[in-house]
């Protein structure tokens, strides 16, 4: 069977930031004022109760996510645990819920940006509601396009924006608390605490519950999280521990600092609706409103980007499972992004933006999420009873108490929202009914068609010899270059070669999507087997799907405990060769490393190996002799000295490089050259050689390990094939070096 591997790239911190970034969005910035108008000061209690309700289901997501860490999250768990069509409906509602949540964030952005334009005295459209919707539409279109192009920097930007909005809200909280305690009259804004009754608290809970969703996106990224059994539960609970206190303090400060005039503080905030938080911040300081406005813009943008990402992941997973048409599982040939799923989510988001008021958008999304969370809790109960032995990580305490409490509290909120918002009820029922129709008319039939036997291509498994070379390739044609280097070295050491194709996807594309791109690689297996048989070398083959080439190569090298990791360099690099991909490999790989310039070369009759001494030059010479033995080649071991220097130091360097290495006398010729420009001398002399092998040079220990200028110049400027050798220093020295260089 073709072995397809997914590379895990997300750390605990990154996974936590995904959850926090999705949770702190339009919910707190846009819905605080509306919730205050509904429940009065008790909207703060609604935040606390929502945090408790969210914790029950978060516990289910933590347990299931740690045990079954796959893209798609709740949709896949429900599909496995509950009878049809529940699995389909969970994905159907999850897709809609994230898409509608995205439209809420877009409208929130529109409201905040319209307020910004208004404060700047810029008039575009007199109707504020239309302006808000147009701005929301533009933002959705821009970020859908960004996700379509698969811009790599968006993942880094998401983390930066998340940290920035936490800082902004922290400043708002600290300044607000200082203001309240300096003005004791502010405490009158909190009495009576429950002026509109307990039903109003439940309605406020239903409205703002969307502010507490987002942690489930962590579970949806399960295929990419490092050590998922440990880190998924931690990231989910850390995100709640960060977000819930922030919400409580923001609500407290917003109500305490507002200047309501003739109205109550909560009625004033309710009147201002989406911009209620901005109005409250204006009373703290002259720049308070600007800070919250900036925070709101950043928050809605980052949450919108996260939900575009998550909604398309769900519809992609459904397309991959044949629950939606194949269009939803299509991957763009150039950008490697799920463009079909993105386009489907985009249509739902845009329609919701233009057709529903903001309160009904929030209620619709909440109802969808609550239905999904109920199904997830039911799935946990069923899977724990049926497959309890596989649940070895985090487990919900007092089982089944937490999932049952989650189900009961969420049913109560759904009933309240159905009573309060007829539009939300209508949207939900229409979506569920249409989902049932799609399932019985298409999905169920398609699943049966695709359930038949599959023909897979067999491969030869690694024989686990003592000496292994990992060859990392991105294009199959590159293998012919690597073969000329890897096979002689493997033959000399009586070892094997493990060819790993690295299929890289942008961060916006779930790693599972790469499985649809491997079909064309299956035809290469027969060629690889023939190549191995011809050379008399055991060859195995696998595919590594990753967002990060360096991490994938290091991971596969560590798994097989490889002796050599062989990686390609661009034939004509446009930037520094020692960059984002090669630097981590150079510093962190636990094996010898070879970087091969991918350029056509024919027979290897003459090999030039420049030396300045050191372990890397010795490794270069060892490899050179292995190649010379295979190709009956001559090695020129070259040392360059300045014009006014004598030969004694050069001869000692050459002798030290050759010391203890076999077959030196048979294949190696010492060469001493003179010149003040070392690279110019070597480059001119290299014209007579077929291959250049260079030892990687290092700066001082306290500086970052990097390629020296001479190897870099050779790779960039020389027309010759170049092989750069870097000796593994051992775990202790490598750890010290990595600690010092970062």
MILODREN-747714 format. One line per 4 residues: their letters; for each residue x, y, z of C-alpha. Coordinates in steps of 0.2 Angstrom, whole numbers. Example, Ala and Ser with C-alpha at 12.3 -4.5 7.8 and 13.67 -1.06 7.14 Angstrom:
! residues 2
as> 62/-22/39 ~ 68/-5/36;
This chain:
! residues 742
xxxx> 0/0/0 ~ 6/18/-3 ~ 11/25/13 ~ 4/42/15;
xxxx> 9/52/31 ~ 3/69/38 ~ 16/80/46 ~ 10/88/62;
xxxx> 16/106/63 ~ 5/115/76 ~ 12/117/94 ~ 2/119/110;
xxxx> 4/138/109 ~ -2/139/90 ~ -17/127/94 ~ -22/138/109;
xxxx> -20/154/98 ~ -32/146/85 ~ -45/144/98 ~ -43/161/106;
xxxx> -42/169/90 ~ -59/161/84 ~ -67/165/101 ~ -62/183/103;
xxxx> -71/190/88 ~ -87/199/84 ~ -95/191/99 ~ -88/201/113;
xxxx> -85/217/103 ~ -102/217/93 ~ -114/208/105 ~ -110/216/122;
xxxx> -121/231/119 ~ -135/221/112 ~ -134/209/126 ~ -134/223/139;
xxxx> -150/230/132 ~ -159/213/133 ~ -154/207/151 ~ -147/223/159;
xxxx> -132/220/171 ~ -137/202/172 ~ -129/200/154 ~ -112/198/164;
xxxx> -120/183/172 ~ -126/177/155 ~ -107/177/150 ~ -102/167/165;
xxxx> -116/154/163 ~ -111/152/144 ~ -94/149/150 ~ -100/135/161;
xxxx> -111/128/147 ~ -97/129/135 ~ -85/119/147 ~ -97/104/146;
xxxx> -95/102/128 ~ -77/108/127 ~ -74/93/138 ~ -82/82/125;
xxxx> -72/90/111 ~ -56/88/122 ~ -59/69/124 ~ -64/65/107;
xxxx> -51/77/99 ~ -37/69/108 ~ -43/52/104 ~ -48/54/86;
xxxx> -38/69/80 ~ -44/71/62 ~ -49/86/51 ~ -68/88/51;
xxxx> -69/86/70 ~ -87/84/76 ~ -94/79/59 ~ -83/64/59;
xxxx> -86/59/77 ~ -105/60/75 ~ -104/50/58 ~ -95/36/67;
xxxx> -105/36/83 ~ -123/39/77 ~ -135/32/64 ~ -138/40/48;
xxxx> -142/54/43 ~ -135/61/60 ~ -117/61/54 ~ -122/70/38;
xxxx> -133/83/47 ~ -119/86/60 ~ -107/91/45 ~ -121/100/36;
xxxx> -125/111/52 ~ -107/113/56 ~ -104/120/39 ~ -119/132/40;
xxxx> -114/137/58 ~ -97/142/54 ~ -102/151/38 ~ -116/161/47;
xxxx> -103/165/62 ~ -92/171/48 ~ -106/183/42 ~ -108/189/60;
xxxx> -90/194/61 ~ -91/202/43 ~ -106/213/49 ~ -97/217/65;
xxxx> -82/223/55 ~ -94/233/44 ~ -101/242/59 ~ -84/246/67;
xxxx> -77/252/50 ~ -92/262/47 ~ -90/270/64 ~ -72/274/60;
xxxx> -77/282/44 ~ -90/292/53 ~ -78/298/66 ~ -66/303/52;
xxxx> -79/313/44 ~ -80/302/28 ~ -97/300/20 ~ -98/287/7;
xxxx> -117/281/9 ~ -129/290/19 ~ -138/274/24 ~ -127/266/38;
xxxx> -135/249/37 ~ -132/247/18 ~ -114/254/21 ~ -111/241/35;
xxxx> -117/227/23 ~ -106/233/8 ~ -91/234/19 ~ -95/216/26;
xxxx> -96/209/8 ~ -79/217/3 ~ -70/210/18 ~ -78/192/15;
xxxx> -73/193/-3 ~ -55/198/1 ~ -52/185/14 ~ -60/171/4;
xxxx> -47/176/-10 ~ -33/176/2 ~ -38/158/8 ~ -40/153/-10;
xxxx> -22/159/-14 ~ -16/150/1 ~ -4/164/7 ~ 7/156/20;
xxxx> 9/172/31 ~ -9/172/36 ~ -6/159/49 ~ 8/170/57;
xxxx> -3/185/55 ~ -17/176/64 ~ -7/173/80 ~ 0/191/80;
xxxx> -18/198/78 ~ -24/187/92 ~ -11/193/104 ~ -14/211/99;
xxxx> -32/210/103 ~ -29/202/120 ~ -18/216/124 ~ -31/229/118;
xxxx> -44/221/129 ~ -32/220/143 ~ -29/239/142 ~ -48/242/141;
xxxx> -51/232/156 ~ -37/239/167 ~ -41/257/162 ~ -59/254/165;
xxxx> -57/246/182 ~ -46/261/187 ~ -60/273/181 ~ -74/263/190;
xxxx> -65/262/207 ~ -61/281/206 ~ -79/285/203 ~ -90/275/215;
xxxx> -106/281/207 ~ -102/269/193 ~ -108/255/204 ~ -125/261/203;
xxxx> -125/255/185 ~ -126/237/192 ~ -143/239/201 ~ -155/232/200;
xxxx> -144/217/194 ~ -159/207/186 ~ -171/221/180 ~ -179/211/166;
xxxx> -181/194/173 ~ -172/177/172 ~ -180/174/154 ~ -170/189/148;
xxxx> -154/181/155 ~ -157/165/145 ~ -161/176/129 ~ -144/185/132;
xxxx> -136/168/134 ~ -143/162/117 ~ -138/178/109 ~ -120/178/115;
xxxx> -116/159/115 ~ -108/162/98 ~ -94/171/107 ~ -90/155/116;
xxxx> -88/144/101 ~ -71/143/92 ~ -63/130/103 ~ -70/117/92;
xxxx> -58/123/78 ~ -44/116/88 ~ -51/99/86 ~ -54/101/68;
xxxx> -35/105/66 ~ -32/88/75 ~ -22/81/60 ~ -9/95/61;
xxxx> -7/96/80 ~ 9/90/88 ~ 6/76/101 ~ -13/78/99;
xxxx> -18/67/113 ~ -10/79/125 ~ -11/95/117 ~ -29/96/110;
xxxx> -37/95/127 ~ -24/107/134 ~ -27/120/120 ~ -46/119/122;
xxxx> -46/122/140 ~ -32/135/140 ~ -42/145/127 ~ -58/145/138;
xxxx> -47/150/153 ~ -41/164/143 ~ -57/170/135 ~ -70/168/149;
xxxx> -62/180/162 ~ -59/193/148 ~ -77/192/143 ~ -83/195/161;
xxxx> -71/209/164 ~ -76/217/148 ~ -94/216/152 ~ -91/223/169;
xxxx> -81/238/163 ~ -92/242/149 ~ -107/244/160 ~ -97/253/173;
xxxx> -89/267/163 ~ -103/271/151 ~ -112/289/153 ~ -130/285/149;
xxxx> -138/302/151 ~ -156/300/155 ~ -156/282/151 ~ -150/267/162;
xxxx> -133/261/158 ~ -139/245/150 ~ -152/253/139 ~ -139/265/133;
xxxx> -128/251/128 ~ -143/242/120 ~ -147/258/110 ~ -130/259/103;
xxxx> -130/240/98 ~ -114/234/89 ~ -104/250/94 ~ -110/250/112;
xxxx> -92/245/117 ~ -85/259/108 ~ -96/272/116 ~ -92/264/133;
xxxx> -73/266/129 ~ -75/284/125 ~ -78/288/143 ~ -62/280/149;
xxxx> -50/292/140 ~ -49/302/124 ~ -41/288/115 ~ -52/274/123;
xxxx> -65/273/108 ~ -51/272/96 ~ -42/258/105 ~ -58/248/105;
xxxx> -62/252/87 ~ -45/245/82 ~ -47/230/93 ~ -64/227/86;
xxxx> -58/228/68 ~ -43/216/71 ~ -54/204/81 ~ -68/203/68;
xxxx> -55/201/54 ~ -45/187/63 ~ -61/178/68 ~ -68/180/51;
xxxx> -52/172/43 ~ -53/158/56 ~ -71/154/52 ~ -69/154/33;
xxxx> -55/142/36 ~ -65/131/47 ~ -81/131/37 ~ -72/126/21;
xxxx> -63/112/31 ~ -80/105/36 ~ -87/105/18 ~ -71/99/11;
xxxx> -72/84/23 ~ -90/81/18 ~ -85/81/-1 ~ -70/70/3;
xxxx> -82/57/11 ~ -94/59/-4 ~ -108/67/7 ~ -107/83/-4;
xxxx> -103/83/-23 ~ -85/80/-28 ~ -83/99/-32 ~ -81/102/-13;
xxxx> -66/90/-12 ~ -57/98/-27 ~ -40/105/-23 ~ -33/119/-34;
xxxx> -18/112/-45 ~ -7/127/-42 ~ -12/134/-25 ~ -16/117/-17;
xxxx> -31/125/-8 ~ -49/118/-7 ~ -57/130/-19 ~ -73/121/-21;
xxxx> -76/121/-2 ~ -71/139/-1 ~ -83/145/-14 ~ -98/135/-6;
xxxx> -94/144/11 ~ -92/161/2 ~ -110/160/-5 ~ -118/155/12;
xxxx> -108/169/20 ~ -113/183/8 ~ -131/178/7 ~ -133/178/26;
xxxx> -124/195/27 ~ -137/203/15 ~ -153/194/21 ~ -153/194/40;
xxxx> -151/208/54 ~ -136/205/65 ~ -146/198/80 ~ -154/185/69;
xxxx> -137/181/61 ~ -131/178/79 ~ -146/167/84 ~ -145/157/68;
xxxx> -127/153/71 ~ -130/149/89 ~ -144/137/86 ~ -134/127/73;
xxxx> -119/126/85 ~ -130/120/99 ~ -138/107/88 ~ -120/101/83;
xxxx> -114/101/101 ~ -128/91/107 ~ -124/78/93 ~ -106/78/99;
xxxx> -110/75/117 ~ -121/61/112 ~ -107/54/101 ~ -95/54/116;
xxxx> -108/44/127 ~ -110/32/113 ~ -91/30/108 ~ -85/29/126;
xxxx> -98/15/129 ~ -93/6/113 ~ -75/9/112 ~ -70/14/129;
xxxx> -53/5/128 ~ -46/17/115 ~ -49/32/126 ~ -32/33/134;
xxxx> -29/52/135 ~ -40/65/143 ~ -57/59/149 ~ -72/69/154;
xxxx> -74/68/173 ~ -90/60/181 ~ -95/52/165 ~ -108/54/158;
xxxx> -113/69/169 ~ -104/82/159 ~ -110/77/141 ~ -128/75/149;
xxxx> -127/92/157 ~ -121/99/140 ~ -136/92/131 ~ -149/98/143;
xxxx> -142/116/144 ~ -140/117/126 ~ -158/111/123 ~ -165/124/135;
xxxx> -155/138/125 ~ -162/131/108 ~ -180/132/115 ~ -178/150/121;
xxxx> -170/156/104 ~ -184/148/94 ~ -197/157/105 ~ -187/174/103;
xxxx> -182/174/85 ~ -194/168/71 ~ -181/172/58 ~ -168/161/66;
xxxx> -180/147/68 ~ -185/148/50 ~ -167/148/44 ~ -163/133/55;
xxxx> -178/123/49 ~ -175/127/31 ~ -157/122/32 ~ -160/105/41;
xxxx> -175/101/30 ~ -164/104/14 ~ -150/94/22 ~ -161/79/24;
xxxx> -166/81/6 ~ -148/82/0 ~ -144/66/11 ~ -158/55/4;
xxxx> -157/61/-14 ~ -138/61/-16 ~ -126/58/-1 ~ -133/41/4;
xxxx> -133/35/-14 ~ -116/41/-17 ~ -109/34/-1 ~ -115/16/-6;
xxxx> -107/18/-24 ~ -90/23/-16 ~ -90/9/-3 ~ -84/-4/-15;
xxxx> -67/-12/-15 ~ -52/-2/-19 ~ -37/-7/-29 ~ -21/0/-21;
xxxx> -3/-1/-27 ~ 9/-11/-16 ~ 26/-5/-11 ~ 41/-13/-4;
xxxx> 43/-10/15 ~ 59/-4/23 ~ 70/-18/28 ~ 77/-9/43;
xxxx> 95/-11/39 ~ 109/-3/49 ~ 112/11/37 ~ 98/22/30;
xxxx> 98/36/18 ~ 82/47/17 ~ 80/56/0 ~ 67/70/1;
xxxx> 60/75/-16 ~ 47/87/-21 ~ 47/82/-40 ~ 49/65/-46;
xxxx> 62/70/-60 ~ 73/76/-46 ~ 76/58/-41 ~ 88/55/-56;
xxxx> 100/68/-48 ~ 99/61/-31 ~ 101/43/-37 ~ 119/47/-43;
xxxx> 124/52/-26 ~ 113/41/-14 ~ 115/24/-23 ~ 134/23/-22;
xxxx> 134/29/-4 ~ 121/16/1 ~ 130/2/-9 ~ 147/7/0;
xxxx> 138/5/17 ~ 127/-10/13 ~ 112/1/17 ~ 95/5/10;
xxxx> 87/21/3 ~ 70/28/9 ~ 63/40/-4 ~ 51/52/3;
xxxx> 40/63/-8 ~ 36/79/2 ~ 19/86/-4 ~ 17/103/3;
xxxx> 1/112/6 ~ -3/130/12 ~ -9/132/30 ~ -27/135/24;
xxxx> -28/118/16 ~ -31/103/28 ~ -17/90/27 ~ -30/77/23;
xxxx> -33/86/7 ~ -16/80/1 ~ -22/62/0 ~ -32/67/-16;
xxxx> -16/73/-24 ~ -6/57/-23 ~ -14/47/-37 ~ -2/53/-50;
xxxx> 13/48/-39 ~ 8/29/-39 ~ 14/27/-56 ~ 31/31/-50;
xxxx> 32/16/-39 ~ 36/4/-52 ~ 50/15/-59 ~ 58/17/-41;
xxxx> 57/-2/-39 ~ 66/-5/-56 ~ 79/8/-51 ~ 82/-1/-34;
xxxx> 83/-18/-42 ~ 95/-12/-56 ~ 107/-4/-42 ~ 105/-19/-31;
xxxx> 99/-8/-17 ~ 84/-10/-6 ~ 72/5/-9 ~ 56/10/0;
xxxx> 44/24/-4 ~ 32/35/6 ~ 23/51/4 ~ 24/65/17;
xxxx> 10/78/17 ~ 15/94/27 ~ 13/112/29 ~ 31/113/33;
xxxx> 45/105/22 ~ 59/106/35 ~ 48/99/49 ~ 42/85/38;
xxxx> 60/80/33 ~ 66/80/51 ~ 51/70/57 ~ 54/56/44;
xxxx> 72/56/47 ~ 70/54/66 ~ 57/40/63 ~ 69/29/53;
xxxx> 84/35/63 ~ 93/39/47 ~ 111/41/44 ~ 110/53/30;
xxxx> 96/65/25 ~ 98/71/7 ~ 89/86/2 ~ 88/96/-14;
xxxx> 94/114/-18 ~ 87/125/-31 ~ 97/125/-47 ~ 96/144/-47;
xxxx> 91/150/-30 ~ 83/168/-30 ~ 86/171/-12 ~ 99/166/1;
xxxx> 100/147/1 ~ 101/146/19 ~ 83/151/23 ~ 66/145/30;
xxxx> 67/127/24 ~ 86/123/25 ~ 90/132/42 ~ 79/121/53;
xxxx> 86/106/44 ~ 104/112/46 ~ 102/115/65 ~ 90/101/71;
xxxx> 91/86/60 ~ 99/71/70 ~ 109/64/56 ~ 122/69/43;
xxxx> 115/80/30 ~ 118/82/11 ~ 111/97/1 ~ 112/93/-17;
xxxx> 111/106/-31 ~ 98/100/-43 ~ 106/102/-59 ~ 109/90/-74;
xxxx> 126/81/-73 ~ 133/66/-83 ~ 147/55/-79 ~ 157/58/-63;
xxxx> 175/56/-67 ~ 183/70/-57 ~ 177/77/-40 ~ 184/93/-32;
xxxx> 183/94/-13 ~ 189/111/-6 ~ 194/110/12 ~ 198/121/27;
xxxx> 198/107/39 ~ 185/101/51 ~ 172/87/53 ~ 162/93/38;
xxxx> 176/93/26 ~ 181/76/32 ~ 163/70/29 ~ 164/78/11;
xxxx> 179/68/8 ~ 172/52/14 ~ 157/54/3 ~ 168/58/-11;
xxxx> 178/42/-9 ~ 162/32/-9 ~ 157/40/-26 ~ 175/38/-33;
xxxx> 174/20/-29 ~ 158/18/-39 ~ 163/29/-54 ~ 181/25/-53;
xxxx> 184/44/-52 ~ 198/55/-47 ~ 197/67/-31 ~ 206/83/-31;
xxxx> 207/88/-12 ~ 210/107/-13 ~ 217/119/-1 ~ 219/138/-5;
xxxx> 231/149/3 ~ 236/167/1 ~ 249/172/-11 ~ 262/176/2;
xxxx> 259/161/13 ~ 270/145/13 ~ 263/128/10 ~ 266/120/27;
xxxx> 250/125/35 ~ 240/119/19 ~ 249/102/19 ~ 244/100/38;
xxxx> 226/104/34 ~ 226/92/19 ~ 233/78/30 ~ 221/81/44;
xxxx> 206/80/32 ~ 212/63/26 ~ 217/56/42 ~ 210/38/45;
xxxx> 199/38/29 ~ 200/23/18 ~ 206/22/0 ~ 214/40/1;
xxxx> 230/35/-8 ~ 220/27/-22 ~ 208/41/-26 ~ 214/57/-19;
xxxx> 226/70/-26 ~ 232/84/-14 ~ 231/101/-23 ~ 237/118/-15;
xxxx> 232/134/-24 ~ 237/152/-21 ~ 226/167/-22 ~ 219/181/-11;
xxxx> 201/178/-17 ~ 197/160/-11 ~ 181/159/-21 ~ 188/166/-37;
xxxx> 202/153/-37 ~ 191/138/-33 ~ 178/143/-45 ~ 191/145/-59;
xxxx> 199/128/-54 ~ 182/119/-54 ~ 180/120/-72 ~ 190/104/-74;
xxxx> 178/94/-63 ~ 162/85/-64 ~ 156/87/-46 ~ 160/98/-31;
xxxx> 158/92/-14 ~ 159/106/0 ~ 159/104/19 ~ 147/116/27;
xxxx> 156/130/36 ~ 151/137/52 ~ 153/154/61 ~ 157/155/79;
xxxx> 147/145/91 ~ 137/159/99 ~ 132/165/81 ~ 118/156/71;
xxxx> 125/141/62 ~ 124/145/43 ~ 132/141/26 ~ 148/150/23;
xxxx> 150/163/9 ~ 160/151/-2 ~ 147/137/-2 ~ 133/149/-5;
xxxx> 142/157/-19 ~ 145/141/-27 ~ 127/136/-26 ~ 121/152/-33;
xxxx> 134/155/-47 ~ 143/139/-52 ~ 136/129/-66 ~ 143/113/-59;
xxxx> 133/101/-48 ~ 136/104/-30 ~ 135/93/-14 ~ 136/101/3;
xxxx> 140/90/17 ~ 136/93/36 ~ 141/81/49 ~ 129/77/64;
xxxx> 137/83/80 ~ 129/72/92 ~ 114/75/103 ~ 123/85/117;
xxxx> 133/97/106 ~ 117/99/94 ~ 106/103/109 ~ 119/116/115;
xxxx> 120/124/98 ~ 101/124/96 ~ 99/132/113 ~ 112/146/109;
xx> 106/149/91 ~ 87/148/94;
